[in-house]
């Protein structure tokens, strides 16, 4: 991905997941923004975005972070919101037997004490494979991969959701359902 696509992707992540107010906007309850307003406000605030560039970022983002509405007039992040509760309209699903979470050593004492917590996000993010979890953990250093006993957790009454970009979401992962390396 070229530098302009990366810069625009990071900007869209900021606006659609964390701070729409940096360009004077507010997400609707389902996390959508009108594309024309987004482009207009972004450009007014010094971020040069065109409709073509926005579409290219959505189409080429390796993590498929963004979705366009069926009519193509709105955009939202598929998951990862910290701005407020966003209703992604996901239905609870039965997860695979195990899911994975990538982290780093500095967070292990807290995870050992409290399990995995969503903190400022709306959900805990989990991966269906170790490789993806490793990439996630690698962003902050040497990754440590935790295994989540997801079916056992589901059977105990915890809900799981699968986002449009194949990230598994849940409210928390209690310590009893975690396996450490």
Backbone as a chain_set.jsonl record, in Angstrom:
{"seq": "XXXXXXXXXXXXXXXXXXXXXXXXXXXXXXXXXXXXXXXXXXXXXXXXXXXXXXXXXXXXXXXXXXXXXXXXXXXXXXXXXXXXXXXXXXXXXXXXXXXXXXXXXXXXXXXXXXXXXXXXXXXXXXXXXXXXXXXXXXXXXXXXXXXXXXXXXXXXXXXXXXXXXXXXXXXXXXXXXXXXX", "coords": {"N": [[0.854, -1.182, 0.0], [0.61, 2.198, -0.861], [2.108, 5.269, 0.436], [0.195, 7.382, 0.63], [-2.217, 5.972, 0.697], [-1.891, 4.571, 3.109], [-1.675, 6.684, 4.968], [-4.224, 7.84, 4.643], [-5.846, 5.672, 5.393], [-5.14, 5.415, 8.102], [-6.064, 7.876, 8.998], [-8.828, 7.587, 8.473], [-9.365, 5.475, 10.241], [-8.914, 6.767, 12.687], [-10.987, 8.717, 12.623], [-13.356, 7.16, 12.183], [-13.316, 5.245, 14.177], [-12.444, 6.332, 16.591], [-12.28, 9.258, 16.989], [-14.381, 11.11, 15.68], [-14.968, 13.741, 15.992], [-12.703, 15.255, 15.407], [-12.942, 16.2, 12.897], [-15.25, 17.539, 13.135], [-17.548, 15.893, 13.25], [-20.093, 13.403, 14.027], [-20.652, 10.044, 14.788], [-23.393, 8.039, 13.653], [-25.854, 6.083, 15.535], [-25.246, 3.482, 14.669], [-22.678, 3.632, 13.851], [-22.085, 4.858, 11.407], [-21.002, 7.256, 8.923], [-21.907, 9.846, 6.688], [-20.603, 9.72, 3.485], [-20.082, 11.873, 1.655], [-20.226, 14.105, 3.374], [-18.175, 13.424, 5.143], [-15.898, 13.52, 3.458], [-15.998, 16.227, 2.685], [-15.743, 17.536, 5.212], [-13.279, 16.465, 6.076], [-11.502, 17.468, 4.124], [-11.826, 20.198, 4.59], [-10.581, 20.352, 7.024], [-7.943, 19.989, 6.402], [-7.177, 17.489, 5.381], [-6.599, 15.815, 2.585], [-8.825, 14.222, 0.798], [-10.423, 12.25, -1.603], [-13.345, 10.924, -3.255], [-12.623, 8.75, -4.818], [-10.125, 8.007, -3.693], [-10.942, 7.308, -1.092], [-12.583, 5.072, -1.678], [-10.624, 3.392, -2.748], [-9.005, 2.941, -0.492], [-10.82, 1.556, 1.162], [-11.222, -0.734, -0.407], [-8.639, -1.848, -0.593], [-7.568, -2.17, 1.939], [-5.726, -4.145, 4.057], [-6.647, -5.327, 6.384], [-9.308, -5.093, 6.162], [-10.814, -3.007, 7.412], [-12.913, -1.236, 7.05], [-16.316, -0.544, 6.011], [-18.687, -0.082, 3.409], [-21.957, 1.262, 3.08], [-24.877, -0.444, 1.794], [-26.019, 1.151, -0.189], [-23.873, 2.668, -0.867], [-23.431, 5.204, 0.128], [-22.603, 5.734, 2.696], [-20.089, 5.19, 5.257], [-18.341, 3.068, 7.563], [-16.404, 1.884, 10.379], [-15.486, -1.52, 10.727], [-15.084, -2.703, 13.188], [-13.604, -2.117, 16.468], [-14.122, 0.272, 17.775], [-13.735, 3.015, 20.002], [-14.95, 5.265, 20.617], [-17.638, 5.387, 21.502], [-20.479, 3.398, 22.508], [-21.25, 1.499, 19.772], [-23.594, 0.236, 17.607], [-23.155, -2.489, 15.844], [-24.869, -4.197, 14.738], [-24.596, -6.998, 14.949], [-25.121, -10.471, 15.184], [-25.236, -12.826, 17.866], [-22.918, -15.551, 17.799], [-21.854, -18.978, 17.572], [-18.637, -19.668, 18.529], [-15.468, -20.899, 17.107], [-13.729, -23.796, 18.49], [-11.381, -22.858, 19.748], [-10.008, -19.617, 20.187], [-7.748, -16.856, 19.59], [-5.497, -14.503, 21.117], [-3.352, -11.838, 20.684], [-0.746, -10.425, 22.53], [1.575, -8.599, 24.64], [4.407, -9.041, 26.866], [4.356, -7.125, 28.979], [1.664, -6.758, 29.61], [0.794, -9.086, 30.749], [0.716, -9.531, 33.673], [-1.592, -8.06, 34.444], [-3.532, -9.344, 32.856], [-3.391, -11.94, 33.898], [-4.452, -11.397, 36.401], [-6.998, -10.246, 35.897], [-8.163, -11.301, 33.571], [-9.039, -10.92, 30.073], [-9.908, -7.703, 29.226], [-12.118, -5.261, 27.813], [-11.448, -2.621, 28.065], [-11.047, 0.6, 26.869], [-12.356, 0.116, 24.55], [-15.185, -1.211, 22.67], [-15.356, -3.948, 22.639], [-13.525, -7.006, 23.35], [-10.976, -8.078, 21.21], [-10.518, -10.877, 19.165], [-8.758, -13.503, 17.464], [-9.095, -15.945, 14.864], [-6.971, -17.471, 14.204], [-3.547, -18.296, 14.984], [-1.512, -16.909, 13.603], [-2.604, -14.42, 12.817], [-3.189, -13.363, 15.355], [-0.594, -13.157, 16.282], [0.449, -11.159, 14.595], [-1.064, -9.005, 15.51], [-0.212, -8.794, 18.195], [2.439, -8.172, 17.722], [2.58, -5.505, 17.139], [3.254, -4.085, 19.384], [5.603, -5.092, 20.33], [7.485, -8.067, 21.17], [5.433, -10.711, 20.387], [3.046, -12.422, 22.446], [1.054, -15.197, 22.503], [-2.16, -15.847, 23.491], [-4.444, -18.436, 24.281], [-7.865, -18.854, 23.857], [-10.465, -20.514, 25.378], [-12.926, -20.856, 23.758], [-15.391, -22.16, 23.021], [-16.089, -23.421, 25.401], [-16.364, -21.153, 26.964], [-18.485, -19.911, 25.616], [-20.445, -21.868, 26.074], [-20.757, -21.439, 28.753], [-22.274, -19.204, 28.8], [-21.363, -16.804, 27.708], [-21.274, -14.305, 25.161], [-20.428, -14.231, 21.696], [-19.354, -12.504, 18.791], [-19.018, -12.075, 15.269], [-17.218, -9.925, 13.361], [-17.539, -7.98, 10.315], [-15.058, -8.067, 9.103], [-13.965, -10.412, 9.942], [-13.049, -10.533, 12.611], [-13.258, -11.796, 15.817], [-15.427, -10.935, 18.441], [-16.012, -10.124, 21.864], [-17.328, -9.424, 25.167], [-15.61, -9.691, 27.387], [-12.899, -11.77, 28.557], [-12.874, -14.09, 30.87], [-10.451, -15.192, 33.3], [-10.567, -17.96, 33.714], [-11.009, -19.071, 31.242], [-8.775, -18.794, 29.737], [-5.677, -19.75, 28.289], [-2.306, -19.728, 28.928], [0.915, -19.343, 27.35]], "CA": [[0.0, 0.0, 0.0], [1.474, 3.376, -0.919], [2.075, 6.151, 1.609], [-1.066, 8.12, 0.663], [-3.256, 5.04, 1.155], [-1.649, 4.303, 4.53], [-2.043, 7.899, 5.703], [-5.685, 7.976, 4.595], [-6.397, 4.586, 6.195], [-4.96, 5.787, 9.514], [-6.987, 8.978, 9.26], [-10.188, 7.031, 8.548], [-9.454, 4.731, 11.506], [-9.073, 7.753, 13.75], [-12.312, 9.349, 12.551], [-14.462, 6.205, 12.237], [-13.224, 4.379, 15.352], [-12.074, 6.967, 17.841], [-12.478, 10.701, 17.169], [-15.01, 11.798, 14.543], [-15.036, 15.163, 16.279], [-11.54, 15.979, 14.869], [-13.401, 16.891, 11.68], [-16.559, 18.114, 13.429], [-18.638, 14.97, 12.928], [-20.518, 12.459, 15.05], [-21.163, 8.808, 14.216], [-24.774, 7.713, 14.014], [-25.825, 4.984, 16.511], [-24.685, 2.265, 14.081], [-21.287, 3.891, 13.503], [-21.95, 5.342, 10.028], [-20.893, 8.659, 8.525], [-22.196, 10.113, 5.28], [-19.318, 9.843, 2.789], [-19.881, 13.226, 1.12], [-19.923, 14.982, 4.512], [-16.852, 13.035, 5.632], [-14.903, 14.07, 2.53], [-16.046, 17.691, 2.798], [-15.179, 17.948, 6.503], [-11.866, 16.095, 6.1], [-10.787, 18.434, 3.294], [-11.867, 21.49, 5.288], [-9.64, 20.258, 8.148], [-6.582, 19.786, 5.916], [-6.919, 16.109, 4.949], [-6.994, 15.768, 1.18], [-9.456, 12.938, 0.487], [-11.407, 12.245, -2.685], [-14.181, 9.727, -3.241], [-11.833, 7.666, -5.408], [-9.14, 7.582, -2.7], [-11.679, 6.618, -0.03], [-12.964, 3.753, -2.196], [-9.413, 2.577, -2.871], [-8.616, 2.534, 0.862], [-11.766, 0.518, 1.596], [-11.011, -1.95, -1.208], [-7.298, -2.426, -0.484], [-7.108, -2.301, 3.325], [-5.424, -5.554, 4.301], [-7.438, -5.832, 7.517], [-10.724, -4.838, 5.848], [-11.291, -2.252, 8.568], [-14.027, -0.344, 6.739], [-17.411, -1.063, 5.194], [-19.589, 0.877, 2.787], [-23.358, 0.865, 3.137], [-25.366, -1.068, 0.561], [-26.253, 2.178, -1.211], [-22.605, 3.316, -1.152], [-23.434, 6.599, 0.56], [-22.073, 5.858, 4.06], [-18.929, 4.367, 5.597], [-18.094, 2.873, 8.988], [-15.391, 0.902, 10.745], [-16.098, -2.824, 10.991], [-14.956, -2.96, 14.627], [-12.507, -1.38, 17.065], [-14.551, 1.588, 18.227], [-13.569, 3.436, 21.391], [-15.644, 6.539, 20.729], [-18.849, 5.141, 22.302], [-21.143, 2.176, 22.063], [-21.711, 1.521, 18.384], [-24.337, -0.976, 17.315], [-22.759, -3.026, 14.543], [-25.948, -5.096, 14.327], [-24.056, -8.349, 14.833], [-25.861, -11.487, 15.925], [-24.36, -13.765, 18.572], [-22.558, -16.743, 17.034], [-21.044, -19.977, 18.252], [-17.268, -19.527, 18.021], [-14.722, -22.151, 16.986], [-13.29, -24.328, 19.787], [-10.385, -21.971, 20.327], [-9.659, -18.362, 19.544], [-6.43, -16.433, 20.029], [-5.31, -13.078, 21.389], [-1.95, -11.451, 20.717], [-0.419, -9.379, 23.492], [3.001, -8.538, 24.963], [4.709, -9.426, 28.251], [4.011, -6.106, 29.97], [0.249, -6.824, 29.978], [0.468, -10.387, 31.342], [0.27, -9.486, 35.072], [-2.987, -7.608, 34.481], [-4.377, -10.397, 32.271], [-3.435, -13.018, 34.903], [-5.308, -10.961, 37.51], [-8.352, -9.827, 35.516], [-8.602, -11.814, 32.282], [-8.981, -9.914, 29.009], [-10.955, -6.69, 29.367], [-12.231, -4.411, 26.627], [-10.896, -1.312, 28.396], [-11.745, 1.733, 26.251], [-13.057, -0.33, 23.336], [-16.504, -1.806, 22.89], [-15.215, -5.401, 22.737], [-12.216, -7.643, 23.268], [-10.782, -8.57, 19.845], [-9.903, -12.195, 19.127], [-8.458, -14.007, 16.126], [-9.37, -17.371, 14.684], [-5.724, -18.188, 13.95], [-2.372, -17.804, 15.71], [-0.735, -15.977, 12.788], [-3.217, -13.097, 12.928], [-2.963, -12.917, 16.726], [0.818, -12.796, 16.378], [0.593, -9.846, 13.942], [-1.66, -8.015, 16.406], [0.689, -8.629, 19.325], [3.71, -7.654, 17.241], [2.544, -4.042, 17.039], [3.799, -3.479, 20.598], [6.818, -5.781, 20.755], [7.502, -9.507, 20.925], [4.072, -11.169, 20.69], [2.703, -13.593, 23.245], [-0.257, -15.621, 22.025], [-3.026, -16.487, 24.472], [-5.502, -19.264, 23.702], [-9.158, -18.683, 24.521], [-11.321, -21.705, 25.303], [-14.11, -20.103, 23.354], [-16.637, -22.929, 23.091], [-16.399, -23.561, 26.834], [-16.831, -19.83, 27.39], [-19.815, -19.76, 25.031], [-21.337, -22.78, 26.802], [-20.978, -20.851, 30.078], [-23.197, -18.082, 28.666], [-20.746, -15.602, 27.134], [-21.641, -14.09, 23.767], [-19.394, -13.938, 20.713], [-19.827, -11.91, 17.547], [-18.016, -12.07, 14.218], [-17.336, -8.688, 12.598], [-17.487, -8.124, 8.856], [-13.682, -8.365, 8.688], [-13.586, -11.701, 10.527], [-12.509, -10.42, 13.959], [-14.21, -12.258, 16.821], [-15.63, -9.935, 19.48], [-16.733, -10.52, 23.073], [-17.232, -8.359, 26.165], [-14.426, -9.923, 28.212], [-12.521, -13.18, 28.625], [-12.457, -14.398, 32.242], [-9.208, -15.941, 33.444], [-10.841, -19.402, 33.651], [-11.104, -19.487, 29.846], [-7.522, -18.413, 29.094], [-4.493, -20.592, 28.413], [-1.093, -18.947, 28.718], [2.0, -20.186, 26.834]], "C": [[0.896, 1.241, 0.0], [1.203, 4.308, 0.264], [0.751, 6.906, 1.735], [-2.221, 7.228, 1.141], [-3.113, 4.756, 2.639], [-2.072, 5.501, 5.373], [-3.566, 8.056, 5.762], [-6.362, 6.896, 5.431], [-6.292, 4.902, 7.684], [-5.905, 6.917, 9.897], [-8.427, 8.462, 9.385], [-10.386, 6.218, 9.824], [-9.663, 5.682, 12.67], [-10.5, 8.294, 13.783], [-13.432, 8.338, 12.804], [-14.445, 5.316, 13.479], [-13.086, 5.148, 16.657], [-12.488, 8.432, 18.006], [-13.11, 11.365, 15.948], [-15.063, 13.31, 14.741], [-13.816, 15.94, 15.764], [-11.874, 16.653, 13.547], [-14.845, 17.371, 11.861], [-17.735, 17.221, 13.112], [-18.961, 14.085, 14.12], [-21.087, 11.23, 14.351], [-22.636, 8.655, 14.554], [-24.727, 6.494, 14.955], [-25.24, 3.676, 15.983], [-23.261, 2.471, 13.569], [-21.042, 4.453, 12.115], [-21.718, 6.846, 9.969], [-21.256, 8.753, 7.052], [-20.872, 10.41, 4.572], [-19.087, 11.261, 2.277], [-19.542, 14.216, 2.222], [-18.537, 14.696, 5.069], [-15.765, 13.653, 4.758], [-14.839, 15.59, 2.665], [-15.386, 18.169, 4.092], [-13.69, 17.62, 6.599], [-11.047, 17.116, 5.312], [-10.745, 19.812, 3.956], [-10.865, 21.525, 6.446], [-8.234, 19.845, 7.702], [-6.211, 18.371, 5.518], [-7.48, 15.932, 3.551], [-7.505, 14.376, 0.822], [-10.453, 13.143, -0.64], [-12.248, 10.974, -2.537], [-13.399, 8.536, -3.786], [-10.813, 7.12, -4.417], [-9.82, 6.818, -1.568], [-12.064, 5.211, -0.483], [-11.757, 2.834, -2.326], [-8.936, 2.086, -1.505], [-9.531, 1.417, 1.354], [-11.467, -0.801, 0.884], [-9.675, -2.627, -0.927], [-6.814, -2.608, 0.944], [-6.939, -3.767, 3.682], [-6.223, -6.145, 5.459], [-8.941, -5.612, 7.318], [-11.409, -4.104, 7.006], [-12.591, -1.493, 8.312], [-15.073, -1.024, 5.872], [-18.191, 0.11, 4.617], [-21.006, 0.354, 2.925], [-23.781, 0.287, 1.794], [-25.591, -0.053, -0.555], [-24.988, 2.964, -1.562], [-22.489, 4.751, -0.677], [-22.822, 6.823, 1.938], [-20.895, 4.897, 4.24], [-18.868, 4.212, 7.115], [-16.934, 1.904, 9.173], [-16.104, -0.403, 11.076], [-16.047, -3.213, 12.462], [-13.843, -2.072, 15.154], [-12.857, -0.012, 17.597], [-14.217, 1.821, 19.703], [-14.4, 4.677, 21.668], [-16.9, 6.436, 21.603], [-19.427, 3.815, 21.849], [-21.658, 2.375, 20.644], [-22.393, 0.188, 18.128], [-23.975, -1.443, 15.909], [-23.788, -4.014, 14.0], [-25.443, -6.514, 14.066], [-24.884, -9.295, 15.684], [-24.874, -12.39, 16.654], [-24.146, -15.024, 17.732], [-21.798, -17.715, 17.933], [-19.635, -19.889, 17.669], [-16.631, -20.891, 17.759], [-14.236, -22.584, 18.376], [-12.322, -23.402, 20.498], [-10.269, -20.704, 19.49], [-8.335, -17.909, 20.154], [-6.381, -14.924, 20.219], [-3.818, -12.795, 21.474], [-1.738, -10.294, 21.668], [1.09, -9.345, 23.666], [3.182, -8.742, 26.46], [4.259, -8.399, 29.285], [2.557, -6.174, 30.424], [-0.129, -8.124, 30.689], [0.063, -10.323, 32.818], [-1.205, -9.059, 35.203], [-3.933, -8.679, 33.94], [-4.491, -11.574, 33.232], [-4.396, -12.665, 36.035], [-6.768, -10.771, 37.11], [-8.934, -10.495, 34.286], [-8.431, -10.725, 31.232], [-10.181, -8.984, 29.134], [-10.966, -5.784, 28.149], [-11.642, -3.019, 26.835], [-11.692, -0.204, 27.702], [-12.501, 1.344, 24.985], [-14.411, -0.925, 23.698], [-16.451, -3.311, 23.07], [-13.745, -5.784, 22.874], [-12.128, -8.241, 21.866], [-10.003, -9.878, 19.877], [-9.739, -12.644, 17.682], [-8.752, -15.489, 16.048], [-8.105, -18.168, 14.398], [-4.57, -17.505, 14.682], [-1.602, -16.751, 14.924], [-1.296, -14.554, 12.889], [-3.003, -12.529, 14.326], [-1.519, -12.47, 16.919], [1.073, -11.423, 15.747], [0.063, -8.742, 14.85], [-0.726, -7.74, 17.577], [1.995, -7.96, 18.945], [3.739, -6.129, 17.167], [3.205, -3.371, 18.246], [5.071, -4.158, 21.093], [6.761, -7.253, 20.398], [6.146, -10.088, 21.338], [4.036, -12.411, 21.581], [1.273, -13.949, 22.877], [-0.994, -16.366, 23.137], [-4.084, -17.284, 23.727], [-6.754, -19.08, 24.533], [-9.969, -19.948, 24.303], [-12.73, -21.215, 24.994], [-15.41, -20.895, 23.398], [-17.048, -23.134, 24.542], [-16.946, -22.243, 27.378], [-18.246, -19.574, 26.883], [-20.822, -20.621, 25.786], [-21.655, -22.274, 28.208], [-21.831, -19.579, 30.004], [-22.61, -16.801, 28.113], [-21.08, -15.522, 25.647], [-20.423, -13.733, 22.923], [-20.063, -13.405, 19.458], [-18.687, -11.955, 16.544], [-18.224, -10.826, 13.362], [-17.207, -8.974, 11.104], [-16.088, -8.448, 8.352], [-13.093, -9.55, 9.449], [-12.836, -11.607, 11.851], [-13.607, -10.875, 14.916], [-14.239, -11.251, 17.958], [-16.377, -10.533, 20.653], [-16.524, -9.42, 24.109], [-16.001, -8.479, 27.051], [-14.098, -11.407, 28.126], [-12.041, -13.439, 30.053], [-11.237, -15.317, 32.263], [-9.415, -17.447, 33.302], [-10.865, -19.939, 32.221], [-9.85, -19.132, 29.035], [-6.447, -19.472, 29.334], [-3.294, -19.738, 28.041], [-0.005, -19.861, 28.181], [2.967, -20.583, 27.943]], "O": [[1.842, 1.319, 0.784], [0.217, 4.16, 0.987], [0.237, 7.054, 2.844], [-3.089, 7.672, 1.892], [-4.112, 4.704, 3.356], [-2.754, 5.339, 6.385], [-4.123, 8.37, 6.815], [-7.351, 7.174, 6.109], [-7.24, 4.683, 8.439], [-6.477, 6.917, 10.988], [-9.155, 8.857, 10.297], [-11.459, 6.265, 10.426], [-10.496, 5.431, 13.54], [-11.14, 8.324, 14.834], [-14.36, 8.625, 13.56], [-15.457, 4.695, 13.803], [-13.544, 4.693, 17.705], [-12.997, 8.807, 19.062], [-12.433, 12.116, 15.247], [-15.188, 14.066, 13.777], [-13.873, 17.168, 15.687], [-11.174, 17.572, 13.122], [-15.568, 17.584, 10.888], [-18.804, 17.708, 12.745], [-18.208, 14.024, 15.092], [-21.902, 11.349, 13.436], [-23.082, 9.09, 15.616], [-23.653, 5.926, 15.152], [-24.783, 2.845, 16.769], [-22.699, 1.586, 12.924], [-19.892, 4.52, 11.68], [-22.167, 7.602, 10.831], [-20.95, 7.856, 6.266], [-20.108, 11.265, 5.02], [-17.994, 11.799, 2.449], [-18.676, 15.072, 2.043], [-17.806, 15.62, 5.427], [-14.816, 14.245, 5.272], [-13.755, 16.168, 2.747], [-14.571, 19.091, 4.076], [-12.919, 18.41, 7.143], [-10.009, 17.577, 5.786], [-9.731, 20.507, 3.883], [-10.362, 22.589, 6.807], [-7.427, 19.405, 8.521], [-5.03, 18.08, 5.334], [-8.696, 15.903, 3.359], [-6.719, 13.463, 0.572], [-11.233, 14.096, -0.629], [-11.895, 10.068, -1.782], [-13.51, 7.429, -3.258], [-10.646, 5.905, -4.308], [-9.316, 5.782, -1.133], [-11.881, 4.254, 0.27], [-11.85, 1.639, -2.049], [-8.51, 0.938, -1.374], [-9.05, 0.429, 1.909], [-11.463, -1.861, 1.51], [-9.578, -3.852, -1.01], [-5.732, -3.159, 1.147], [-7.893, -4.542, 3.618], [-6.446, -7.355, 5.497], [-9.742, -5.911, 8.204], [-12.449, -4.535, 7.505], [-13.296, -1.143, 9.258], [-14.776, -1.943, 5.108], [-18.335, 1.154, 5.252], [-21.234, -0.856, 2.892], [-23.119, 0.505, 0.779], [-25.379, -0.359, -1.729], [-25.013, 3.824, -2.443], [-21.542, 5.448, -1.043], [-22.549, 7.961, 2.318], [-20.728, 3.936, 3.49], [-19.284, 5.101, 7.858], [-16.537, 1.2, 8.244], [-17.198, -0.393, 11.639], [-16.89, -3.979, 12.928], [-13.205, -1.352, 14.386], [-11.962, 0.794, 17.848], [-14.394, 0.936, 20.54], [-14.539, 5.094, 22.818], [-17.174, 7.352, 22.378], [-18.922, 3.188, 20.918], [-22.41, 3.309, 20.365], [-21.826, -0.869, 18.404], [-24.425, -0.873, 14.915], [-23.598, -4.595, 12.931], [-25.821, -7.146, 13.079], [-25.298, -8.943, 16.789], [-23.801, -12.69, 16.132], [-25.055, -15.5, 17.052], [-21.182, -17.318, 18.922], [-19.454, -20.02, 16.459], [-17.186, -21.921, 18.143], [-14.326, -21.812, 19.331], [-12.428, -23.186, 21.705], [-10.411, -20.72, 18.267], [-7.855, -18.504, 21.119], [-7.114, -14.172, 19.577], [-3.101, -13.436, 22.244], [-2.462, -9.3, 21.622], [1.811, -9.998, 22.912], [2.228, -8.629, 27.229], [3.82, -8.78, 30.37], [2.237, -5.697, 31.512], [-1.25, -8.254, 31.18], [-0.879, -11.02, 33.196], [-1.959, -9.638, 35.985], [-5.008, -8.899, 34.497], [-5.57, -12.152, 33.372], [-5.078, -13.541, 36.567], [-7.673, -11.092, 37.881], [-10.105, -10.276, 33.978], [-7.755, -9.724, 31.473], [-11.328, -9.431, 29.147], [-9.928, -5.568, 27.524], [-11.367, -2.316, 25.863], [-12.896, -0.084, 27.929], [-13.212, 2.169, 24.411], [-14.735, -1.114, 24.87], [-17.394, -3.901, 23.596], [-12.848, -5.002, 22.56], [-13.089, -8.842, 21.384], [-8.965, -9.979, 20.53], [-10.482, -12.222, 16.795], [-8.668, -16.203, 17.047], [-8.144, -19.398, 14.35], [-4.61, -16.307, 14.96], [-1.09, -15.797, 15.509], [-0.537, -13.595, 13.03], [-2.673, -11.352, 14.474], [-1.255, -11.509, 17.642], [1.823, -10.616, 16.297], [0.663, -7.672, 14.95], [-0.476, -6.583, 17.914], [2.594, -7.257, 19.759], [4.815, -5.531, 17.135], [3.662, -2.232, 18.154], [5.565, -3.828, 22.171], [6.083, -7.649, 19.451], [5.75, -9.976, 22.498], [4.872, -13.309, 21.478], [0.383, -13.1, 22.932], [-0.516, -17.377, 23.652], [-4.563, -16.865, 22.674], [-6.713, -19.141, 25.762], [-10.138, -20.397, 23.169], [-13.6, -21.171, 25.865], [-16.442, -20.345, 23.782], [-18.229, -23.032, 24.874], [-17.89, -22.238, 28.167], [-19.101, -19.084, 27.621], [-21.921, -20.165, 26.102], [-22.683, -22.627, 28.787], [-22.084, -18.945, 31.028], [-23.31, -15.79, 28.056], [-21.158, -16.541, 24.961], [-19.514, -13.034, 23.372], [-21.178, -13.794, 19.109], [-17.519, -11.88, 16.926], [-19.261, -10.675, 12.716], [-16.817, -10.067, 10.693], [-15.94, -9.042, 7.284], [-11.876, -9.673, 9.582], [-12.064, -12.506, 12.184], [-14.742, -10.405, 14.84], [-13.193, -10.768, 18.39], [-17.274, -11.355, 20.467], [-15.642, -8.577, 23.949], [-15.41, -7.467, 27.426], [-14.92, -12.206, 27.676], [-10.928, -13.053, 30.412], [-11.029, -16.115, 31.349], [-8.523, -18.143, 32.816], [-10.752, -21.148, 32.018], [-9.866, -19.166, 27.805], [-6.324, -20.016, 30.432], [-3.264, -19.108, 26.983], [0.012, -21.046, 28.515], [3.941, -21.292, 27.688]]}, "num_chains": 1, "name": "protein.A"}
